[in-house]
């Protein structure tokens, strides 16, 4: 059985199997579109987000008032300053109880757990002075939107280890609408702030929280290692500008799992620096794992790589993905001048519903930090495998545009079935690769079969996958 549908579960089987089993099957059928409810074992090598810190304080002990009006920046800063004395004594926990806690930007410390109660809301100040201006990232050379510096994130940390941001599904609200208005009015002097940014840090866990209304990108680990983002919800209006969900940037060993994201830009964007600055900094983004992601984005992609990828992106694996009501499913964005590479990418078990473009490669994305980039610095895009994709009400199966004299190589598509509305489902230029079991039929540069001669050219395919077209896409579901 290749597809588990409500009809085939609820009608023929009810009269044949025991009532308790019927109930289980009905639950599976009803929630088959919500994969985080059918959670399998974790793929993340977890630090223990429930670690017991030997020292704990509550933010109210430092004078914080949870009325949504009182500015509590000093309370957060003082609490964390106090807790720093316990960093070498097993660490500490800062508890944020129920209430609405208005604050400006504050720094975290190593060996800290920031814990939000179920009804706790941390609110970002609507006064830009409460978000200090800091230097641009060295791999970007300037703010992403404007020359010069950038506003620091609401929750910020650098050179840290063993940091947990978690809770009982509390909320962190950036109150981004005022920043979006300033952006549209072109009155900003500096690049907008993220909601959470951690730099040069390791051993990071962000879990069991809701993030809403970020002024800019929501969660931004940059120059980090060993990062887990798990069981979080990220929301912003679908027309809010540049409100990316999770953006691993020049980081390694990042695991994203069991997340729901609905924002105004890419749900996940994997990055590694911008043009000559990213090339010079030279820190790639690699070993990125994404499992059980669901979301929508009206203007952008569910999973994007780039467009800032000048330090290189490799070893990305994304599985059990659902996107709906979105502009694009999977996208790679780059441009002459970027340099760098995107290679060894594997994405599978993807379900798309009401998506304009299922797969998109953009070789001329543009957007450069300044006039000093080298237009001869061409990116290398190779060994991209996408398999086991189903889609309904898709306008275009693929718009795959490489770069002249810089062909994207070893693009492999396998077991893809899309219900496409366009009369020209595939549009391709300057790409080469292979395919098997793709409907509608791929463009000419991808029509050569993967099997039996080219599976070794395709990332993450090997001889044991020769019969993969007969495998049951629902096996992971039934094994729950």
C-alpha positions as CSV (number, residue, x, y, z in Angstrom):
1,X,0.0,0.0,0.0
2,X,1.7,3.2,-1.2
3,X,-0.6,5.7,0.2
4,X,-2.6,5.8,3.4
5,X,-5.8,7.6,2.8
6,X,-8.8,8.3,5.0
7,X,-11.0,6.3,2.7
8,X,-9.0,3.2,2.6
9,X,-8.6,3.1,6.4
10,X,-12.0,4.1,7.6
11,X,-14.2,2.3,5.1
12,X,-12.9,-1.2,4.2
13,X,-11.2,-2.0,7.4
14,X,-13.7,-1.1,10.1
15,X,-15.7,-4.3,9.6
16,X,-12.7,-6.5,9.5
17,X,-10.5,-5.6,12.5
18,X,-10.9,-5.2,16.2
19,X,-12.4,-2.0,17.5
20,X,-9.3,-0.9,19.4
21,X,-7.2,-1.2,16.2
22,X,-9.9,0.7,14.3
23,X,-9.5,3.6,16.8
24,X,-5.7,3.7,16.3
25,X,-6.1,3.6,12.5
26,X,-8.7,6.4,12.6
27,X,-6.4,8.6,14.6
28,X,-3.5,7.9,12.1
29,X,-5.8,8.8,9.2
30,X,-7.2,11.9,10.7
31,X,-3.8,13.3,11.7
32,X,-1.8,12.0,8.7
33,X,-1.3,15.6,7.6
34,X,0.3,16.6,10.9
35,X,3.5,14.6,11.2
36,X,4.7,16.1,14.4
37,X,1.8,14.4,16.1
38,X,3.1,11.1,14.8
39,X,6.5,11.7,16.3
40,X,9.1,9.0,15.9
41,X,12.4,8.7,17.7
42,X,14.5,11.8,17.9
43,X,17.2,12.3,15.2
44,X,18.9,15.0,17.3
45,X,21.8,14.0,19.5
46,X,20.3,15.8,22.4
47,X,21.8,17.8,25.2
48,X,19.4,17.4,28.0
49,X,17.0,20.3,27.9
50,X,15.6,19.2,31.2
51,X,18.9,19.3,32.9
52,X,18.6,20.2,36.5
53,X,20.6,23.3,37.3
54,X,21.7,23.5,40.9
55,X,20.8,27.2,41.2
56,X,17.6,28.9,40.2
57,X,16.0,32.3,40.4
58,X,12.8,33.9,39.2
59,X,12.9,37.2,37.2
60,X,10.6,38.8,39.8
61,X,13.3,38.6,42.4
62,X,15.1,41.3,40.4
63,X,12.2,43.7,40.3
64,X,10.6,42.6,37.0
65,X,6.9,43.4,36.5
66,X,4.8,41.3,34.1
67,X,2.2,43.9,33.2
68,X,3.3,44.3,29.5
69,X,4.1,48.0,30.1
70,X,7.0,48.1,32.5
71,X,10.4,47.8,30.8
72,X,12.3,44.9,32.4
73,X,15.6,45.1,30.5
74,X,17.6,45.9,33.7
75,X,15.9,43.0,35.6
76,X,16.9,40.5,32.9
77,X,20.4,41.9,32.8
78,X,20.8,41.9,36.6
79,X,19.4,38.4,37.0
80,X,21.8,37.0,34.4
81,X,24.7,38.9,35.9
82,X,23.9,37.4,39.2
83,X,23.6,33.9,37.8
84,X,27.0,34.2,36.1
85,X,28.6,33.5,39.4
86,X,27.2,30.0,39.3
87,X,28.5,29.2,35.7
88,X,31.3,27.1,37.1
89,X,29.2,25.5,39.8
90,X,26.8,23.5,37.6
91,X,25.1,26.4,36.0
92,X,21.8,28.2,36.7
93,X,18.2,28.6,35.7
94,X,16.3,31.8,35.1
95,X,12.6,31.2,35.5
96,X,10.1,33.5,33.8
97,X,6.6,33.0,35.3
98,X,3.2,33.8,33.8
99,X,2.9,37.4,32.7
100,X,3.9,39.8,29.9
101,X,7.5,40.8,30.4
102,X,8.5,43.8,28.3
103,X,12.2,44.0,27.6
104,X,14.9,45.3,25.4
105,X,17.8,43.2,24.2
106,X,19.7,41.2,26.8
107,X,22.7,38.8,26.8
108,X,22.8,35.2,27.9
109,X,25.7,33.4,29.6
110,X,27.1,29.9,29.5
111,X,25.6,27.1,31.5
112,X,22.2,28.8,31.6
113,X,18.7,27.6,31.2
114,X,16.1,30.3,30.3
115,X,12.8,28.8,31.2
116,X,9.4,30.3,30.3
117,X,6.2,29.2,32.0
118,X,3.2,28.2,29.9
119,X,1.6,31.6,30.2
120,X,4.8,33.6,30.1
121,X,5.3,36.1,27.3
122,X,8.6,37.9,26.7
123,X,7.8,41.0,24.7
124,X,10.3,42.9,22.6
125,X,10.3,46.7,23.2
126,X,8.9,48.8,20.5
127,X,11.6,51.5,21.1
128,X,14.5,50.9,18.8
129,X,16.9,52.4,21.4
130,X,16.3,49.3,23.5
131,X,17.9,47.2,20.7
132,X,21.6,48.3,20.7
133,X,23.4,48.7,17.4
134,X,26.3,46.2,17.0
135,X,29.0,45.6,14.3
136,X,28.0,43.7,11.1
137,X,28.8,40.0,10.9
138,X,32.3,39.5,9.4
139,X,30.9,37.0,6.8
140,X,28.5,39.7,5.6
141,X,30.6,42.8,5.7
142,X,27.6,45.0,6.5
143,X,24.1,44.8,7.8
144,X,22.0,42.5,5.6
145,X,19.6,45.4,4.7
146,X,21.7,48.5,5.1
147,X,25.4,49.5,5.2
148,X,26.9,49.7,8.6
149,X,25.8,48.0,11.8
150,X,22.7,46.2,12.8
151,X,20.4,46.1,15.8
152,X,21.2,43.3,18.2
153,X,18.7,40.5,18.7
154,X,16.2,40.5,21.6
155,X,17.9,37.4,23.1
156,X,21.6,37.4,22.3
157,X,24.7,35.4,23.2
158,X,28.3,35.1,22.0
159,X,31.1,32.7,22.9
160,X,28.8,30.6,25.0
161,X,28.5,26.9,25.7
162,X,25.7,24.9,27.2
163,X,22.7,27.2,26.8
164,X,19.1,26.1,26.9
165,X,16.2,28.3,25.9
166,X,13.1,26.3,26.7
167,X,9.9,26.1,28.8
168,X,6.3,24.9,28.9
169,X,5.5,26.4,25.5
170,X,5.8,30.0,26.7
171,X,6.0,32.7,24.0
172,X,8.7,35.1,22.8
173,X,7.0,38.0,20.9
174,X,9.2,40.4,19.0
175,X,6.3,42.8,18.4
176,X,7.7,43.2,14.9
177,X,5.0,45.2,13.3
178,X,6.6,48.5,14.1
179,X,9.9,47.3,12.6
180,X,8.0,46.2,9.5
181,X,6.4,49.6,9.2
182,X,9.8,51.3,9.5
183,X,11.1,48.9,6.8
184,X,8.3,49.7,4.4
185,X,8.6,53.5,5.1
186,X,12.4,53.3,4.5
187,X,13.1,55.1,7.7
188,X,15.5,52.5,9.2
189,X,19.1,53.5,9.8
190,X,20.3,50.0,10.6
191,X,19.4,46.4,9.7
192,X,16.5,45.1,11.8
193,X,17.2,42.7,14.7
194,X,16.6,39.0,15.0
195,X,14.5,37.5,17.8
196,X,17.2,35.1,18.9
197,X,20.8,35.2,17.8
198,X,23.7,33.1,19.2
199,X,27.2,33.6,17.8
200,X,30.4,31.5,18.2
201,X,28.6,29.2,20.6
202,X,28.1,25.5,21.1
203,X,25.9,23.1,23.0
204,X,22.7,25.1,22.3
205,X,19.1,23.8,22.8
206,X,16.0,25.8,21.8
207,X,12.9,23.8,22.5
208,X,9.2,23.8,23.6
209,X,8.5,27.5,22.9
210,X,6.5,29.7,20.5
211,X,8.2,32.5,18.7
212,X,6.0,35.2,17.1
213,X,6.4,38.4,15.2
214,X,10.1,38.7,14.8
215,X,11.3,42.0,13.4
216,X,13.6,40.1,11.0
217,X,14.9,36.5,10.9
218,X,13.5,34.7,14.0
219,X,16.2,32.2,15.2
220,X,19.7,32.7,13.9
221,X,22.6,30.5,15.1
222,X,25.7,31.9,13.4
223,X,29.3,30.5,13.7
224,X,27.8,27.9,16.1
225,X,28.2,24.1,16.6
226,X,26.0,21.5,18.1
227,X,22.6,23.3,18.0
228,X,19.2,21.7,18.5
229,X,15.9,23.5,17.7
230,X,13.1,21.1,18.6
231,X,9.4,21.3,19.1
232,X,9.0,25.0,18.5
233,X,6.3,27.0,16.7
234,X,7.3,30.1,14.8
235,X,4.6,32.5,13.4
236,X,4.5,35.8,11.7
237,X,2.0,37.3,9.3
238,X,2.4,35.8,5.8
239,X,3.0,39.2,4.4
240,X,5.6,40.3,7.0
241,X,9.0,41.2,5.4
242,X,12.0,38.9,5.8
243,X,10.6,37.0,8.9
244,X,12.5,33.8,8.2
245,X,11.9,31.0,10.7
246,X,15.2,29.3,11.4
247,X,18.4,30.3,9.7
248,X,21.5,28.2,10.4
249,X,24.4,30.3,9.2
250,X,28.0,29.2,8.9
251,X,27.2,26.6,11.6
252,X,27.7,22.8,11.9
253,X,25.9,20.0,13.5
254,X,22.5,21.7,13.6
255,X,19.4,19.5,14.2
256,X,15.9,20.9,13.6
257,X,13.0,18.6,14.5
258,X,9.2,18.6,15.1
259,X,8.6,22.3,14.2
260,X,5.7,24.2,12.8
261,X,6.6,27.5,11.0
262,X,4.3,30.0,9.2
263,X,6.0,33.3,8.3
264,X,6.5,35.9,5.6
265,X,9.8,34.5,4.2
266,X,11.7,31.2,4.0
267,X,10.7,28.8,6.8
268,X,14.3,27.5,7.0
269,X,17.2,29.2,5.2
270,X,20.6,27.6,5.4
271,X,23.3,30.3,4.9
272,X,27.1,30.8,5.0
273,X,28.1,34.4,4.3
274,X,27.7,36.9,1.6
275,X,29.9,37.3,-1.5
276,X,33.5,38.4,-0.9
277,X,33.0,38.6,2.8
278,X,31.7,35.1,3.1
279,X,34.4,33.8,0.8
280,X,37.1,35.5,2.9
281,X,35.6,34.4,6.3
282,X,35.4,30.8,4.9
283,X,33.2,29.1,7.4
284,X,30.8,26.7,5.8
285,X,27.4,25.5,7.0
286,X,27.4,21.7,7.2
287,X,25.8,18.7,8.8
288,X,22.3,20.2,9.0
289,X,19.5,17.7,9.8
290,X,15.8,18.6,9.4
291,X,13.0,16.2,10.4
292,X,9.2,16.5,10.7
293,X,8.8,20.1,9.6
294,X,5.4,21.5,8.7
295,X,4.6,25.0,7.5
296,X,3.5,27.6,5.0
297,X,5.0,30.7,3.4
298,X,3.1,32.7,0.8
299,X,6.1,34.5,-0.7
300,X,9.1,32.2,-0.2
301,X,10.3,28.6,0.3
302,X,9.8,25.9,2.8
303,X,13.5,25.0,2.8
304,X,15.9,27.3,1.1
305,X,19.7,27.2,0.8
306,X,21.2,30.6,0.2
307,X,21.2,33.0,-1.2
308,X,24.1,33.9,1.1
309,X,26.1,30.7,0.7
310,X,29.6,32.0,-0.1
311,X,31.3,30.0,2.7
312,X,29.8,26.8,1.4
313,X,26.9,24.5,2.4
314,X,27.1,20.7,2.5
315,X,25.7,17.6,4.1
316,X,22.1,18.7,4.5
317,X,19.5,16.1,5.1
318,X,15.8,16.9,5.3
319,X,13.0,14.2,5.7
320,X,9.3,14.0,6.5
321,X,8.4,17.5,5.4
322,X,5.0,19.1,4.6
323,X,4.4,22.5,3.1
324,X,1.1,24.0,2.1
325,X,-0.2,27.3,0.8
326,X,3.3,28.3,-0.2
327,X,5.2,29.9,-3.1
328,X,8.0,27.3,-3.3
329,X,8.7,23.9,-1.7
330,X,12.5,23.5,-2.0
331,X,14.8,26.2,-3.3
332,X,18.5,26.8,-3.9
333,X,19.4,30.5,-4.4
334,X,22.8,31.8,-5.6
335,X,24.4,34.2,-8.0
336,X,27.6,35.0,-9.8
337,X,29.8,36.7,-7.2
338,X,28.8,34.3,-4.4
339,X,31.5,31.8,-4.9
340,X,31.2,28.9,-2.4
341,X,29.4,25.7,-3.0
342,X,26.2,23.8,-2.3
343,X,26.8,20.1,-2.4
344,X,25.7,16.8,-0.9
345,X,22.1,17.7,-0.2
346,X,19.4,15.0,0.4
347,X,15.7,15.7,0.8
348,X,13.0,13.0,0.9
349,X,9.5,12.2,2.0
350,X,8.1,15.6,1.1
351,X,4.4,16.4,0.8
352,X,3.3,19.6,-1.0
353,X,-0.2,21.0,-1.2
354,X,-1.2,24.2,-3.0
355,X,2.4,25.2,-3.8
356,X,3.3,27.3,-6.8
357,X,6.7,25.8,-7.5
358,X,7.7,22.4,-6.1
359,X,11.5,22.7,-6.7
360,X,13.3,25.8,-7.7
361,X,17.0,26.6,-8.4
362,X,17.8,30.3,-9.0
363,X,21.3,30.9,-10.4
364,X,20.9,34.7,-10.8
365,X,19.4,35.7,-7.5
366,X,21.4,39.0,-7.3
367,X,21.6,41.1,-4.2
368,X,25.2,42.0,-3.4
369,X,26.6,43.8,-0.3
370,X,28.5,46.3,-2.4
371,X,30.3,46.8,-5.7
372,X,33.4,45.0,-4.6
373,X,32.2,41.5,-5.3
374,X,33.9,39.4,-8.0
375,X,31.4,38.5,-10.7
376,X,33.8,35.7,-11.8
377,X,33.4,34.0,-8.4
378,X,31.0,31.3,-9.5
379,X,29.3,28.9,-7.1
380,X,29.6,25.2,-7.4
381,X,26.2,23.4,-7.2
382,X,26.3,19.6,-7.3
383,X,25.1,16.3,-5.9
384,X,21.5,17.4,-5.0
385,X,19.1,14.5,-4.5
386,X,15.4,14.9,-4.0
387,X,13.2,11.8,-3.7
388,X,9.8,10.6,-2.6
389,X,7.8,13.8,-3.2
390,X,4.1,14.0,-3.7
391,X,2.2,17.1,-4.5
392,X,-1.4,18.3,-5.1
393,X,-2.4,21.5,-6.9
394,X,1.1,22.4,-7.9
395,X,1.6,25.0,-10.6
396,X,5.1,24.2,-11.7
397,X,7.0,21.0,-10.9
398,X,10.3,22.7,-11.3
399,X,12.0,25.9,-12.4
400,X,15.7,25.0,-12.4
401,X,17.9,27.8,-13.7
402,X,21.7,27.3,-13.4
403,X,24.4,29.7,-14.6
404,X,25.8,29.8,-18.1
405,X,29.4,28.3,-18.0
406,X,28.6,27.1,-14.5
407,X,26.2,24.2,-14.9
408,X,24.6,22.7,-11.8
409,X,25.7,19.1,-11.8
410,X,24.4,15.7,-10.6
411,X,20.8,16.9,-9.8
412,X,18.9,13.6,-9.1
413,X,15.2,13.3,-8.8
414,X,13.5,10.0,-7.8
415,X,10.0,8.9,-7.0
416,X,8.2,12.3,-7.5
417,X,4.5,12.5,-8.4
418,X,3.0,15.9,-8.7
419,X,-0.5,17.0,-9.8
420,X,0.6,20.0,-11.9
421,X,-1.7,22.7,-13.4
422,X,0.8,24.3,-15.8
423,X,1.1,23.1,-19.4
424,X,4.9,23.5,-19.1
425,X,5.6,21.8,-15.8
426,X,9.4,21.9,-16.0
427,X,11.6,24.8,-17.1
428,X,15.4,24.1,-17.0
429,X,18.6,25.7,-18.1
430,X,22.3,25.0,-17.3
431,X,21.6,21.9,-15.2
432,X,22.6,18.3,-15.7
433,X,21.5,15.2,-13.8
434,X,19.3,12.1,-13.7
435,X,15.9,11.0,-12.8
436,X,13.6,7.9,-12.3
437,X,9.9,7.6,-11.6
438,X,9.1,11.3,-12.0
439,X,5.7,12.6,-13.1
440,X,5.2,14.8,-15.0
441,X,8.3,13.8,-17.0
442,X,11.3,16.0,-16.2
443,X,13.1,18.4,-18.5
444,X,15.5,17.0,-21.1
445,X,18.8,17.6,-19.1
446,X,17.5,15.3,-16.3
447,X,15.9,12.5,-18.3
448,X,18.7,10.0,-18.3
449,X,17.9,7.3,-15.8
450,X,19.6,7.1,-12.4
451,X,19.6,3.3,-12.4
452,X,21.6,1.2,-13.0
453,X,24.6,3.4,-14.1
454,X,24.4,6.7,-12.2
455,X,23.2,6.0,-8.7
456,X,26.8,6.6,-7.5
457,X,26.6,10.1,-9.0
458,X,23.6,10.9,-6.8
459,X,24.2,11.9,-3.2
460,X,22.9,9.4,-0.6
461,X,21.8,6.8,-3.1
462,X,23.5,3.4,-3.2
463,X,22.9,-0.1,-4.4
464,X,20.5,-0.9,-1.7
465,X,18.1,1.7,-3.1
466,X,17.7,0.0,-6.5
467,X,14.3,-1.2,-5.4
468,X,13.4,2.0,-3.6
469,X,10.6,2.8,-6.1
470,X,8.7,-0.1,-4.6
471,X,9.2,0.9,-1.0
472,X,6.2,2.1,1.0
473,X,6.3,5.8,1.7
474,X,4.1,5.2,4.7
475,X,6.4,2.7,6.5
476,X,7.6,5.4,8.9
477,X,4.0,6.2,9.7
478,X,2.9,2.6,10.4
479,X,6.0,1.9,12.5
480,X,4.8,4.5,15.1
